[in-house]
Amino acid sequence: IGRGVQGNPWIFRELAEYDRTGTIPPRPTQEEIRNMMLRHARMQLEFKGEYLGIREMRKHTAWYTKGMTGSARLRDRVNQVETYEELEALLTKMITGNN
């Protein structure tokens, strides 16, 4: 579970649902993933400041988007992001398909 939670905070909800009902719930939507990444980024920035927080979010973004269509391209772009606003705009483009 330790590595399974990297970029997948929903794992606990999914495990609880499976334990309760025997069914695996649907995976989060891209919008839910985007919202979680932005929430995570805001907490990182609050705790570590913008410079370190954004840089650390780069690896977390890779974990959140692992296996998504276009994730390699997104990772390339996110590695150039310097501010929360740039990250938010990039992730919004990812969700709306306006790459």
C-alpha positions in Angstrom: 0.0 0.0 0.0 2.9 2.4 0.7 3.8 2.8 -2.9 0.3 2.3 -4.1 -0.8 5.5 -2.4 1.7 7.6 -4.3 -0.5 9.7 -6.6 -3.5 7.6 -5.6 -5.0 8.9 -2.3 -8.3 7.2 -3.4 -6.8 3.8 -2.6 -8.1 3.8 0.9 -11.7 4.6 -0.2 -11.4 1.9 -2.8 -10.1 -0.7 -0.3 -12.9 0.2 2.2 -15.5 -0.1 -0.5 -14.2 -3.4 -1.7 -14.1 -4.7 1.9 -17.6 -3.5 2.5 -19.3 -4.6 -0.8 -16.8 -6.9 -2.6 -16.8 -4.5 -5.6 -14.1 -2.1 -6.8 -15.5 1.4 -7.2 -14.8 3.4 -10.4 -11.5 5.2 -10.7 -11.5 8.9 -10.1 -12.2 11.1 -13.1 -9.5 13.3 -14.7 -11.2 16.3 -13.1 -11.1 14.7 -9.6 -7.4 13.9 -10.2 -6.8 17.5 -11.3 -8.6 18.9 -8.2 -6.6 16.6 -5.9 -3.3 17.6 -7.6 -4.2 21.3 -7.1 -5.2 20.7 -3.5 -2.0 18.9 -2.9 0.0 21.7 -4.6 -1.7 24.4 -2.4 -0.8 22.4 0.7 2.8 21.9 -0.5 3.1 25.7 -1.1 1.7 26.5 2.2 4.1 24.2 4.0 7.3 24.6 1.9 6.8 27.9 -0.1 6.3 28.3 -3.8 9.9 27.5 -4.9 10.3 24.2 -3.2 6.6 23.3 -3.2 6.2 23.5 -7.0 9.4 21.6 -7.6 8.3 18.8 -5.3 4.9 18.7 -7.0 6.6 17.8 -10.2 7.3 14.2 -9.0 3.8 14.0 -7.4 2.2 15.1 -10.7 4.0 12.2 -12.4 2.5 9.8 -9.9 -1.0 11.2 -10.2 -0.9 11.0 -14.0 0.8 7.6 -14.4 -0.9 5.6 -17.1 -3.0 8.5 -18.4 -3.0 9.3 -22.1 -0.6 12.1 -22.8 1.1 11.9 -19.3 4.6 11.9 -20.7 3.9 15.1 -22.5 2.4 16.6 -19.3 5.4 15.6 -17.3 7.7 17.4 -19.7 5.5 20.5 -19.4 5.1 20.3 -15.6 8.9 20.2 -15.2 9.0 23.8 -16.6 6.2 25.2 -14.3 7.4 27.8 -11.8 4.2 28.9 -10.1 0.9 27.6 -8.8 -0.9 29.6 -11.4 1.1 28.0 -14.2 0.4 24.5 -12.8 -3.3 25.2 -12.5 -3.5 26.5 -16.1 -1.5 23.4 -17.4 -3.7 21.0 -15.5 -6.9 22.7 -16.7 -5.7 22.4 -20.3 -5.0 18.7 -19.7 -8.6 18.2 -18.5 -10.3 20.2 -21.2 -8.1 18.7 -23.9 -6.7 22.1 -25.0 -3.1 21.0 -25.0 
